[in-house]
Amino acid sequence: MSDKEWYFNTVTEQPELGKLSPIGQRMGPYKSRQDALDAWKIVKERNTVWDEQTREWNKWGSGRSADDGR
């Protein structure tokens, strides 16, 4: 990995170029400064997709379709 990648510091809530903060305080890497600034938005979007995939996975084999709403 390159030092030219962007990270988001979850404590300061600021983007950082390179691995400046301890690993427990950063998310990334991101391709751009703007992507790092959007880190929380990206996390929320990914979590929404993963939650839906988990619901679908849990329904698989239960005999219920995804449209049952149960």
Residue pairs with C-beta under 8 A, 6 or more apart in sequence:
1 29
3 17
3 18
3 19
4 17
4 18
5 17
5 18
5 28
5 29
5 30
5 31
6 15
6 16
6 17
6 28
6 29
6 30
6 31
6 32
6 33
6 35
6 36
7 15
7 16
7 17
7 18
7 19
7 20
7 21
7 26
7 27
7 28
7 29
7 30
7 36
8 14
8 15
8 16
8 26
8 27
8 28
8 30
8 36
8 37
8 39
8 40
9 15
9 16
9 20
9 21
9 25
9 26
10 25
10 26
10 27
10 39
11 21
11 25
12 21
15 30
15 33
15 36
15 37
16 26
16 36
17 33
19 26
20 26
27 36
27 39
27 43
28 36
28 39
30 36
30 39
35 42
55 66
56 66
59 65
59 66
59 68
64 70
